[in-house]
Amino acid sequence: MIKLDITKVAPFVSAETVNALSARVAEAQKSLEQGTCPGNDFLGWLHLPSGITPEFLADIKATAATLRSECDAVVVAGIGGSYLGAKAVIEALSNSFQWLVGSNGPAILFAGNNIGEDYLSELTTYLKGKKFGVINISKSGTTTETALAFRLLKKQCEEQMGKDVARKVIVAITDAKRGAARTCADKEGYKSYVIPDNVGGRFSVLTPVGLLPIAVAGFDIDQLVKGAQDMEKTAAAPFAENPAAQYAAARYALYTAGKKIEILANYQPKLHFIAEWWKQLFGESEGKDGKGIYPASVDLTTDLHSMGQWIQEGERTIFETVISVEQPEHKLLFPSDDENLDGLNFLAGKRVDEVNKMAELGTQLAHVDGGVPNIRIAIDRLDAYHLGQLIYFFEKACGIHCQLLGVNAFNQPGVEAYKKNMFALLGKPGYEKETEAIKARLK
């Protein structure tokens, strides 16, 4: 089970201050459970893990098996929560050099998460002559980035493989009844899965949005879900036994003490996209009404040679949360060298992970001495089970923290601002007044 250490918060915010928030945290949990919080129509994630059945997982795995047997590559088309969760888990569980060593299944590629013409051109060029499938993830089917990519991929898939085969290797994950993606899926006869109406994108990793791509990549979604189910139980416990509640309370105490930026750090390169998913989860959930902790991330020890100076001696408005993996999957000993030109023979015979752990501990001590509160989240191994725990841990902590802040965790009105301006600039029908107004601003 996840182990949370908030003792290095105490020099900045006392344990009594954090523990004094337990009553407010309990009220926050109650408001989530009873559906009395703002955005209560998007609480489907709360008991999502325990509601997942073996039959549902078997269906996901059967579809994944079809894609794995029919395709050299599978493109996941989605943006934000419709892509980051799957990307995070796949990257965390994959060989670091997957693109070189290959795998026993299709390459998992991503599109629809940007509007890069070069990216899409290079992707479609790579797919020429290959058998490929598409997992199109969009509730509406009209999100610009994803819809643009899907148009290109659908056309290419049909032209290269024929409509009958394309129908077999294109899967839609979308709304149950409405929207362009649902209409297309029904018309073309694609296998489809539903994005629950009461689960927002950033909380959707444990729906088909994340589970299908992860299964196509060949990873154990049963264990992923089991980890989340176990954490769902733990995260419902009283404050003293509930790491998600304690993390939320520590964050809130630090925020009210003037720590406005949280840096999520890791010492395992495979966790990079877990941090990217975490940034969306917390940033989009709590960054509103002029409130919210700014979520940033670093990969250590790499970024100690770039961002380390700022973290150590920059403006003291930050705190650091470290995800630590206690047991690596491989064993590698540091070698001895007769000449010892680098002066590192004192490390000979030690595991590389021991050196990494001492770098982690030394950095923690240095940062705390430098005025940076530190939270440590330890997981036993980097496997599907513990990633399932970590995902639900962060989701529950996010829900609680947003209640403490007094914001609606489940809407994102600020995201619409860029879309309105983009549509106006592109002359989208129905935006004539906005087009006229924005052009006047640019004169």
C-alpha positions in Angstrom: 0.0 0.0 0.0 1.1 3.6 -0.6 3.1 5.1 2.3 2.8 8.8 2.9 5.4 10.8 4.9 4.5 14.4 5.7 6.9 14.8 8.6 9.1 17.1 6.6 6.1 19.5 6.4 6.3 20.1 10.1 9.2 22.6 10.1 6.9 24.9 8.1 3.4 23.9 9.1 3.0 22.0 12.4 1.5 18.5 12.6 -1.1 20.0 14.9 -2.2 22.4 12.1 -2.5 19.6 9.6 -4.3 17.3 12.1 -6.7 20.2 13.0 -8.0 20.0 9.5 -9.3 16.5 10.0 -12.9 17.7 10.8 -13.0 19.8 7.6 -11.6 16.9 5.6 -14.3 14.6 7.0 -16.9 17.2 5.9 -15.3 17.3 2.4 -15.4 13.5 2.2 -19.0 13.5 3.3 -20.0 16.1 0.7 -18.4 13.9 -2.0 -20.1 10.8 -0.7 -23.5 12.4 -0.4 -23.2 14.3 -3.6 -23.8 17.7 -2.0 -20.6 19.3 -3.4 -20.5 21.6 -6.4 -20.2 19.6 -9.6 -22.0 16.6 -8.0 -23.1 15.4 -11.4 -19.5 14.4 -12.1 -18.9 12.1 -9.1 -18.9 8.8 -11.1 -15.2 8.3 -10.5 -15.6 8.1 -6.7 -16.8 4.5 -6.7 -15.7 3.6 -10.2 -13.1 1.0 -9.3 -15.4 -1.0 -7.1 -18.0 -1.0 -9.8 -15.8 -2.5 -12.5 -16.8 -6.2 -13.1 -14.8 -9.1 -14.4 -17.2 -9.3 -17.4 -16.5 -5.7 -18.3 -12.8 -6.2 -18.1 -13.1 -9.4 -20.2 -14.9 -7.4 -22.9 -12.1 -4.8 -22.9 -9.4 -7.5 -23.2 -11.2 -9.2 -26.0 -11.3 -5.9 -28.0 -7.6 -5.3 -27.2 -6.8 -8.9 -28.4 -8.4 -8.1 -31.7 -6.4 -4.9 -32.2 -3.2 -6.6 -31.1 -3.7 -9.5 -33.6 -4.8 -7.3 -36.5 -2.5 -4.2 -36.2 1.2 -3.3 -36.4 0.3 0.0 -34.7 -2.7 1.4 -32.9 -3.2 5.2 -32.7 -5.0 6.6 -29.6 -6.8 9.8 -30.7 -7.6 12.0 -27.7 -6.6 15.0 -25.8 -6.3 16.0 -22.1 -7.8 13.3 -19.9 -8.7 11.3 -23.0 -5.0 10.7 -23.6 -2.8 11.5 -20.6 -3.9 8.7 -18.3 -3.3 6.0 -20.8 0.0 7.6 -21.9 1.1 7.8 -18.3 0.4 4.2 -17.4 1.8 2.8 -20.7 5.0 4.9 -20.4 5.5 3.9 -16.7 5.2 0.1 -17.5 7.1 0.0 -20.8 10.7 -0.7 -21.4 12.5 2.6 -21.5 13.8 1.7 -25.0 10.6 0.2 -26.3 10.9 2.1 -29.6 14.3 0.3 -30.2 13.7 -3.2 -28.8 10.2 -3.6 -30.1 7.4 -5.5 -28.4 5.2 -8.5 -28.9 2.3 -6.3 -29.8 1.4 -3.2 -31.8 3.2 0.1 -31.4 1.0 2.5 -29.3 1.0 5.9 -30.9 -0.9 9.1 -29.9 -2.6 11.8 -31.9 -5.3 14.4 -31.5 -3.5 15.9 -28.6 -2.0 18.8 -30.6 -2.5 20.6 -33.9 1.1 20.1 -35.1 1.1 19.8 -38.9 4.6 18.3 -38.9 3.6 15.8 -36.2 0.5 14.7 -38.1 2.3 14.6 -41.4 5.1 12.5 -40.0 2.6 10.2 -38.3 0.6 9.5 -41.4 3.8 9.0 -43.4 4.9 6.4 -40.8 1.6 4.6 -41.1 1.8 4.3 -44.9 1.7 0.6 -45.8 1.1 -0.5 -42.2 -1.8 -2.3 -40.7 -3.1 0.1 -38.1 -6.1 0.7 -35.9 -7.5 3.7 -34.2 -9.1 4.2 -30.8 -11.0 7.5 -31.1 -11.7 9.0 -27.7 -14.1 11.9 -27.6 -17.4 12.5 -25.8 -18.6 15.1 -28.4 -16.6 14.1 -31.5 -16.1 17.8 -32.2 -13.0 18.6 -30.1 -10.8 20.3 -32.7 -7.5 18.6 -32.1 -9.0 15.1 -31.9 -11.6 15.4 -34.6 -8.9 16.7 -37.0 -6.6 13.8 -36.3 -9.5 11.2 -36.5 -10.5 12.6 -40.0 -7.0 12.0 -41.3 -6.6 8.6 -39.7 -10.1 7.3 -40.6 -9.5 8.2 -44.3 -6.0 6.7 -44.4 -7.1 3.5 -42.6 -10.0 3.0 -45.0 -7.9 3.7 -48.1 -5.1 1.3 -47.0 -7.1 -1.5 -45.6 -10.6 -1.2 -47.0 -13.7 -0.2 -45.2 -14.5 -3.7 -44.0 -11.2 -4.1 -42.2 -11.2 -0.5 -41.0 -14.6 -1.1 -39.4 -12.9 -3.9 -37.4 -9.9 -2.0 -36.2 -11.5 1.4 -35.4 -13.0 1.6 -31.9 -15.0 4.6 -30.6 -15.0 5.6 -26.9 -17.6 8.3 -26.7 -21.0 9.4 -25.4 -23.7 6.8 -25.0 -26.3 8.5 -27.2 -25.3 11.8 -28.7 -22.5 13.6 -30.5 -20.6 13.4 -33.7 -18.4 10.5 -32.6 -21.4 8.5 -31.5 -23.2 9.2 -34.8 -20.1 8.1 -36.7 -19.6 4.9 -34.6 -23.2 3.9 -35.1 -23.2 4.7 -38.8 -19.9 2.8 -39.5 -20.6 -0.1 -37.1 -17.5 0.4 -35.0 -17.1 -1.4 -31.7 -17.8 1.3 -29.1 -17.5 1.9 -25.4 -19.2 4.6 -23.4 -17.6 7.4 -21.4 -19.9 7.7 -18.4 -21.7 11.0 -18.3 -20.7 11.4 -14.6 -17.0 11.0 -15.2 -14.9 13.9 -16.4 -11.9 13.3 -18.7 -9.2 13.9 -16.1 -10.8 11.2 -13.8 -11.4 8.7 -16.6 -8.3 6.5 -16.5 -10.2 3.6 -15.1 -12.9 3.8 -17.8 -12.4 2.4 -21.3 -10.7 5.7 -22.0 -7.6 4.4 -20.2 -8.2 0.7 -19.9 -8.5 -0.2 -23.6 -5.2 1.5 -24.7 -3.4 0.1 -21.7 -4.7 -3.4 -22.5 -3.8 -3.0 -26.2 -0.3 -2.2 -25.0 -0.2 -5.6 -23.3 -0.4 -4.6 -19.6 -2.5 -6.1 -16.8 -5.6 -4.0 -16.4 -7.0 -6.5 -13.8 -4.1 -5.6 -11.5 -4.5 -1.9 -12.3 -8.1 -2.0 -11.3 -7.3 -4.1 -8.2 -4.9 -1.5 -7.0 -7.5 1.2 -7.5 -10.1 -0.9 -5.7 -7.9 -1.4 -2.7 -7.0 2.3 -2.5 -10.7 3.2 -2.8 -11.3 1.4 0.5 -8.2 2.9 2.1 -9.2 6.4 1.0 -12.6 6.1 2.6 -11.0 5.4 6.1 -10.9 7.9 9.0 -8.2 10.6 8.7 -5.5 8.8 10.8 -5.5 5.8 8.4 -6.2 7.7 5.2 -3.2 8.8 3.1 -5.3 10.6 0.5 -7.0 12.7 3.2 -3.7 13.5 4.9 -2.1 14.5 1.6 -5.1 16.8 0.9 -4.8 18.4 4.4 -1.1 18.9 4.2 -1.4 20.6 0.8 -4.2 22.9 2.1 -2.2 23.8 5.2 0.9 24.6 3.1 -1.3 26.6 0.6 -2.8 28.7 3.4 0.7 29.3 4.7 1.8 30.9 1.4 3.1 27.8 -0.5 1.4 28.4 -3.8 3.4 26.0 -6.1 3.7 22.2 -5.7 6.6 20.5 -7.5 6.0 16.8 -8.1 9.4 15.1 -8.3 10.4 11.6 -9.1 13.6 9.6 -9.3 12.3 7.1 -11.8 12.3 8.4 -15.4 9.3 6.2 -16.3 7.1 8.4 -14.1 7.4 11.5 -16.3 4.0 11.2 -17.8 2.4 10.3 -14.4 3.4 13.8 -13.5 1.9 15.2 -16.7 -1.4 13.4 -15.9 -1.1 14.7 -12.3 -0.7 18.3 -13.5 -3.9 18.2 -15.5 -5.8 16.5 -12.6 -4.9 19.1 -10.1 -4.5 22.1 -12.3 -7.8 21.8 -14.1 -9.7 20.8 -11.0 -8.6 23.5 -8.5 -7.2 26.3 -10.7 -10.3 28.6 -10.7 -12.0 31.4 -8.9 -8.5 33.0 -8.4 -7.5 30.0 -6.2 -5.4 26.8 -6.5 -1.9 25.5 -6.1 0.1 25.7 -9.3 1.2 22.1 -10.3 4.7 21.8 -11.7 7.0 18.8 -12.0 10.7 17.7 -12.3 12.5 14.5 -13.2 15.3 14.0 -10.8 18.2 13.7 -10.6 18.2 15.1 -14.2 16.6 18.4 -13.3 18.8 19.0 -10.3 21.3 20.1 -12.9 18.8 22.6 -14.4 15.9 23.4 -11.9 17.8 22.4 -8.8 19.3 25.9 -8.2 15.8 27.5 -8.3 14.3 24.9 -6.0 17.1 25.3 -3.6 17.4 29.1 -3.4 14.5 30.6 -5.4 11.4 32.3 -4.1 10.1 30.4 -1.1 6.5 29.9 -2.4 7.0 26.2 -3.2 6.7 22.8 -1.7 7.9 19.5 -3.1 6.1 16.1 -3.3 8.3 13.2 -4.2 7.0 9.9 -5.7 9.6 7.2 -4.6 9.6 3.7 -6.0 11.1 1.5 -3.3 12.0 -1.6 -5.4 13.3 -1.3 -9.0 12.5 -4.1 -11.4 16.2 -4.8 -12.3 19.4 -5.2 -10.4 22.6 -3.4 -11.6 25.8 -3.1 -9.6 28.3 -0.2 -9.9 31.6 -1.6 -11.3 35.1 -1.1 -10.0 37.7 0.5 -12.3 41.5 0.0 -11.8 42.4 3.6 -12.7 39.5 5.2 -10.8 39.9 8.4 -12.8 36.4 9.5 -11.8 37.0 8.8 -8.1 33.9 6.7 -7.8 35.4 3.4 -6.7 34.0 4.0 -3.3 30.6 3.1 -4.9 31.9 -0.2 -6.4 29.6 -3.1 -5.6 26.7 -1.0 -4.6 23.4 -1.2 -6.5 22.7 1.8 -8.8 19.4 2.2 -7.0 21.2 2.7 -3.6 23.0 5.6 -5.2 19.7 6.9 -6.5 18.0 6.6 -3.1 20.9 8.4 -1.4 20.6 11.2 -4.0 16.9 11.3 -3.1 17.5 11.5 0.6 20.3 14.0 0.3 18.2 16.2 -2.0 15.3 16.1 0.4 17.5 17.2 3.3 19.0 20.0 1.3 15.7 21.3 0.1 14.1 21.2 3.5 17.2 23.1 4.8 16.7 25.5 2.0 13.1 26.3 3.0 11.2 23.8 0.9 8.6 21.6 2.7 8.7 18.1 1.5 6.1 15.3 1.1 7.1 11.8 0.2 4.8 9.2 -1.4 6.4 5.8 -1.6 5.1 2.9 -3.7 6.6 -0.6 -3.4 7.1 -1.3 -7.1 6.4 0.3 -10.5 3.8 -2.2 -11.6 0.1 -2.1 -12.7 -1.2 -2.8 -9.2 0.7 0.1 -7.5 -0.1 2.5 -10.4 -3.8 1.8 -9.9 -3.3 2.7 -6.2 -1.5 5.9 -7.1 -4.1 7.0 -9.6 -7.0 6.7 -7.2 -5.0 8.1 -4.4 -4.4 11.3 -6.3 -8.0 11.5 -7.6 -9.5 11.2 -4.1 -7.0 13.7 -2.6 -7.8 16.1 -5.4 -11.6 15.8 -4.8 -11.0 16.5 -1.0 -8.6 19.4 -1.6 -11.0 21.2 -3.9 -13.7 21.0 -1.3 -11.3 22.6 1.2 -10.6 25.3 -1.3 -14.3 25.9 -2.0 -14.1 25.4 -5.7 -16.0 23.1 -8.1 -13.4 20.4 -8.9 -15.3 19.1 -11.9 -15.8 22.0 -14.3 -13.2 23.8 -16.5 -14.8 27.1 -17.7 -11.4 28.6 -18.4 -10.6 26.0 -21.0 -13.3 27.4 -23.2 -11.7 30.8 -23.6 -9.0 29.8 -26.1 -11.5 27.7 -28.1 -13.8 30.7 -28.6 -11.0 32.9 -29.8 -9.6 30.2 -32.1 -13.0 29.6 -33.7 -13.6 33.3 -34.1 -10.2 33.7 -35.8 -10.9 30.7 -38.1 -14.3 32.1 -39.1 -16.3 29.2 -37.8 -20.0 29.5 -38.7 -22.0 30.9 -35.8 -19.1 33.0 -34.6 -19.5 36.0 -36.9 -19.9 38.5 -34.1 -16.9 37.1 -32.3 -14.9 37.1 -35.5 -15.6 40.8 -36.1 -14.8 41.7 -32.5 -11.5 39.9 -32.3 -10.3 41.2 -35.7 -11.1 44.7 -34.4 -8.8 44.0 -31.4 -6.0 42.9 -33.7 -5.9 46.0 -35.9 
